Amino acid sequence: MLLEAKQRTKLDNSDDSLFYSFPRLVTHVDEGFIDQLTNLYRDRLKPNTRIFDMMGSWVSHLPEEVEFAHVEGHGMNEEELAKNRQLNHYFVYNFNQDLKIPLPDKDFDAVLNCASIQYLQYPDAIFYEIHRILKPGGIAIISFSNRMFYQKAIAAWRDNSEEGRVELVKSYFESVKNANGLPGFSQVEVISQKSNVPSFLQALGLGGGDPFYAVIAYRQF
């Protein structure tokens, strides 16, 4: 899906590096969400593989007992990333300014994005890059709830329902084609656990757990 220009806009157009300059050493989802995500990683990620945790922070939610060959981290705040004990290496980079991921082709077994996909203004380009850096058969797991920094989320996300956001992420995967014009990713899988509490009450921290969504696909061989 190619977003229209107005769908890529943010309410706060200031430099992202300014917004993220102050470290936020908190989790942006609740414990129930984190448990589901860690269990998903435990189920889908293999030991001794190479992981790229993109748009992350001071915690990656990876299972502690699994030993990976390398975990590369990325985010917008160096202090947050420096505190992440699960990372072997990290870099600070703004994907809304430079649409290339500065990593080699076919170098990672998994690409992870937790609770940050809503901030990409050019997801079509970045998902092509995710495909490029994944090994054939490598997995991409995009997880999110209904929380966000509202002023930094793109209009296509802000103005959508939760179900619409799932479809949006699915369309990002489906937009990627290989050199022969064939789908770059496998059929998309969706895991969801909705909340029965109205979103405006959740935003106020009143009752219920965060909804959990994970959109998953594999790079085609």
N, C-alpha and C positions, 0 to 999 in steps of 0.2 A: 504494500500500500504506500503510495507516494502522498505524503501529507501536503496540504496546501499551506501557503506561507502563513496565513492567519492561524492555522492550527499549531504552528511551531512557536507561537509567541508566548512570552511569560509576562506576568503582571509586573515583576521586578526585572527591569532590563539592565540593572547595574552589573558590573563585572562580577562573574561568579566567584572569582578568587577573593573578592572582598567579603562576600557573604559567608564563605567557608573559611575565612582566615582565623576565626576563633574556634578552638577545638570544642566539640560537643561529645564528651565522654559519657554518653548515655546510649541505651538501645532505643531504636525508633519503632520497635514492635514489642509485643508483650511476651511473657515467658512461654505461653502456649504456642504462639507462632514460632518462637525459637526452637522449642522442642520438636515441632513438626518438621521444621527445616533441617535440623541436625539429623533427625531420623531419615529424612529423604536423602541427604548427603551420604549417610551411612549405607543406605541401600543402593545408591546409584554410582558412587565414586569408588574406584578401586585403589588399594594400597600401591605405593611406589609409582604413582602417576604424577603428571605435571598439571597443576591447577592454576588458573588465572582468576583471581577474585577482583572483579572490576567495580569501580565506583563504591569502594568499601571504606572502612574506617578502622576503629581500634579493636574490633572483634569480627571474626569471619564465620563463626557458628559451625565450624567443621568439627567432626567427632574427634575428641581428644585422643582416643585410643588408636586411631588409624594413622599410620606413618606414610606420608606422601614424599615422593622424590623431590618435589620443589613446589612451593606455593608462592606465586608472584602476586603482589598486591598493588592496587592502584586506588587513588582517591584524590581529594582536593585539599586535604589538610595533613601536612607532614607530621605534626605532633600526634595526631590520632594514629596514623599508620605506624609510627615508631613504637607505639605502645602495643601493637598487635603481635602477640607472641607466636601466632601461627604462621606468620609470614617469613619466608627466607629472604625475600628482597621486595622492595616496593618502589614506586615512582609516583610523583605528583604530576597531573596532566589534565587539561581541560578538553574534553571531547566535543564540546560545543564550539570550540575555536579551531581545533585541528582534528580533522575527520579520519586521521590515520592512527591506528593503535601501534605504538612503536615497539612491536614484538615480531619475531620471525614467523614466516609461513609454517603451517603444519607443525607447531611446536608444543601444543598443549592438548592434553586429554580431556580437559573440562574447562568451561568458562562459566563463572557464576556471577550473578548480579542479584543482590538482595535489597529490596526496598529503595531502589534508585532509578529504575528504568524510566520513571515519569519525568525525569529532568533532561533527557536527551532531546535536543531540538532536531537532530538529523539521524534518527534511529535507523533509517534505511541504509545510510552509509556505514554506520557503526555495526549493524548486523552483517553486512558484507565483510567487514573487518573481523568480526567474530568467526565467521565461516573461514576466512583466510588463515587465521592463526590456529584453528582447531585441526588436529590430525583427522584423517578419514575415520569415521566411526566415533569421533569425539562428541561429548555431550555438552549442551548448553542448558543451564537451569536459570530461569528468570523468575524470581519470587517477589511477591508484593502483597501488601494489605490495602487498607483504605486510607492510611495515613500519608501525609506528604507535607512538605513546605509549600503551602498553597501558592505563594507568590513566585516560586521558582519552577513549579510544574508547568508543562506546556498546556496550551488551551485544549488540545485534543484529549488530554488526560483529565483536566479539571472539569470539562463539560460533559464527561461520559459517566455512565453508570458503571458499577463494578463489573457486570457482565460485558459491557462495552469495552472496558479496559483489557479484559482477557482477550477479546476479539482483536483489539488493537495490537497486542503483543503477538498473537498468532499471525497477524498480517505482516508484522516485521519479519518473522521467520520466512513466511511464504513469498516475500518479495525478493528473496535472494535466489539468484539463478547462477548455475555454473557456466563454464565457457561454452558449453553446447546448448545453453538456453533451458536446461533441465533444472528442476528444483534442487537447490543446494542443500536443503535440510530434509530430513525424514518427515513423515506425517507428524504433526504437532500433537503432543499429549498435554492434557490439562488436569491438574489436581486442584480441587477446590473444597474449602470448608467455609461456608458462609456463616455470618453471625445473625442471630435473630433479634439483635438490638439495633434500633435505628442509628444510622451513622452519626447524626448530630449529637446523640447521647454518648456514643463511643468517643467522639472528638473531645468531649468534656470529661472523659474518664469515668463515665457512669455506667457500670454494669456490662456484663458480657465480655467475651474475649475478642481479640482481633480476628477478622476473617483471614483465611490463608489461601493464597493462590500461587500455584507454580505452573509455569508454561515451559515445556521441555521438548527439545528436539535434538537430533543427532546429525552431524555432518555426513552427507551421503558419501559412499565409497566411490 
